[in-house]
């Protein structure tokens, strides 16, 4: 590799690293529900906020689009994804197929240190549940998602872990749109039961508890399709 190639590679790598850092910050804001579904994400504004070129901003948005967290529309730009009820159902159908198996795999690999990490995660969830307000609610949902990501990490399958990162992020969007207020999106007590099954080495129970748990999360969503009000009604005429 000549000097010119080295300089180009270094510049390209730096650009990719910057785009990845922007992606990570935007992704966190979407998952934490600080960016609501449907929010416009213009390349110009993203570039200005992060002091980067539109090319770097575009690369970050393309990463999010690939993960299903951002949708792009021709001649309109990029928006935080706004999943339909059917897409929401598909997210949880996917979780039903994957997560019981993750629970079984984790049960065969879990260590005492892992159990301690789960207990610490449960303590954090409990603190947020005891608090009030939208910020605490967002933190609770994120902590609940982190529990599932921790479980995927313990299972030891890197590919499934990447799938879970996308599914948990998409689930957060779905919960932001369709979750019923006042009801925990991801039952803290059910997490506790799953950890108990892991600690006891009962993989069959851990799998059953996970499947029930996912059913409970989806049951907390209001996925009914409603017709919007007529123009006269919307304008109170």
N, C-alpha and C positions, 0 to 999 in steps of 0.2 A: 504493500500500500504506500503510495507516494504522499508527500506532505499535503497536497491539495485534497486528496481523498481523506486523509486523517482529519483535516479541518472540517470538511463537509460532514464526515461521520460524527464528529464531536458536536457540530452545530445541530445536526439532525437529532442526535440523542438528547441534547439539551431541550430542543423543541418538544420532543416526545415527553420528556420528564415534566416540562411545564404544563403541557396539555393534560397529563395524568394528574398532576396536583390540582388543576382547576376542576377536572372531572370529579376528583374525590370530594372537593368542597361542595360542588353543586349536588352531587349524589347524596351527601350527608344532609344537605338542606331539604332535598326532596323526601328522603326517608324520614327525616324528623318532622316533616309536614310544615316546615317554615316556608317552603315554596309550594303553593297550592296547585292541584291539578288544573291545567289550562293556562297557567302563567306563561307569558311570552318570554322567550330567552333569545334576545337578538344578539347576533355575533358582535355587533358594534358595542352594545352595552357591556357584554361579558368581557370583551377586549379592554374596554376603558376601565372597568372595575378592577381587573387583574393586571392592567398595564402590559398587555400583550397584543400582538397583531391579530387581525381577524382570522388569519390562517390558523393560529394556535387555538383561538376560541372555537373555530369551526371543528377542529380535530377533537376537542373536549366534548362538544355537543354530539359529534358523530359517535363517540364512545358510549355516551348515554343513550343515544338512539338505538345502538346495537343491543343494549341491555333491556330495551323496552321501557325506559324511564322517560324518554323524550320522543316526541313524534315530530317529524318535519313535513311541512306542507309546501308544495311548489308555489313560489312567488309570495309566500306568507312568512316563512321562517320556521323556527323551532319553538315548541311549546312543551311544558311539562305534560306527560301523558295523562289522558283522561279516560281510564279503562271503562268499557261498557259492562253491564251486568253479565253478559255472556263471557267476556274476557275474565271477569272476576271469578266466575265459576270455574273457568279453565285453570286459573292459578291454583285454586284449592284442590281441584281434581289432580293436578300435578303433584301437589304436596302429599296427597293421600297415597300416591304411587311410590313416592320417594322416602318420606320421613319414617314410616314404620320400619323400613329396611335400615335406615340410618340408626334408629334406636337399637335394633338388633346388633348391628356392627359395633356400635359404641359400647354395648353391654359386654362384648367380648374383649374390649381393649381398655376399659376404664380403670384408672388407678386411684389410689387414695388422694393424690394431689388433684386429680380431676374432680373428684367428689367435693373436695374443699373449694375448688373454683366454682362449681355449681352452687354450693351453699352461699358463697359470697355473692354470686349473681342473683340468687333468690332474695338475699338480704337487700340488695339494691332495688330490686323490683318492689319489695315490700315498702321501702321508704317512699318511693314515688306514688304508690297506691294510697298511702296515708296522707299525701299532700293534696292540695286542691288547685284548680286553675288550669288553663290551657297549656302552660309550659310544663307542668307536672304530668299532664296527660300525654304530651308528646314524648317526654322522657320515659314514661311508663311503657309506651308502645315500642320505643327504641330498645329499652332494656329487655322487653319480652322477645323481640326479634333477636337480640344478642344471645339469648338463651338457646335458641334454635341453631344459631351459627356456632356456638360453643359445642353443642352436641355433634354437629357435622364435623367439627375439627377433631373431636375425640374419636369419631368413627374412622378417621385416618384415610379417607378417600378424597384426594385433592379435587378430582373432577366433580364428584357429588357436592363438595364444599362450594365450588364455584356456582353450580346450579342453585344451591340453597341461598347464596348471596343474592342472586337475581330474583329468586322466588320471594325471599323475605322483603326485598326492596319493593317488588311489585305488590306484595301483600300490604305494605304500608300505604301505598297509593290507594289501594282498594278500600282499606279501612278509613282513610281520610275522606273518601267519597261516600261510603255506604255504611260505615259503622254507626251503631245506635249510641247516642250519648248516654253517659252514666253507667255503661256496662263495660267491664274490662275486656279488651280485645283479645287477650291471651291469658287465660286463667292462671293466676299465680298458684292456686292450690293444686291445679293439675300438673304444673311444672314440678311442684314438690313431690307429688306422687310418682312422677317419671323418674326423678332422681332417686327416690327410695327403691324403685325397681332396679335401677342401674346398680345401686350400692349392694343390693341383695343378689345380683347376678341373674335376675329373672328376665331373660330376653323376650320371652313370649308375652309377659305382662307389660313390659316396657313398650312393645310394639302395639299391643291393644290399647294401652293408655294414650299413646301418641295418636292413633287413629281416632279415638274418641275426642281427643283434644282438638284435632283439626276440624272435626265435625262441629264442635262447640264454637270455634272461632267463626266458621262460616255462618252458623246459626245466628250469630250476633249481627250479621249484615242484613240490611234491608235492600234486597236486590229486585224489588218489584219495579216494573217499568210503568211510569206514570206519564200521562199526556200533560204537556205544559198548558198553562192557562191561555185562553184566547186573548187577543190584543186588547179588547175592550176591558176584560177582567184585569189584565196585567196593569193597565193604566187607570184602573178604578173609575171607568166611565159608565 
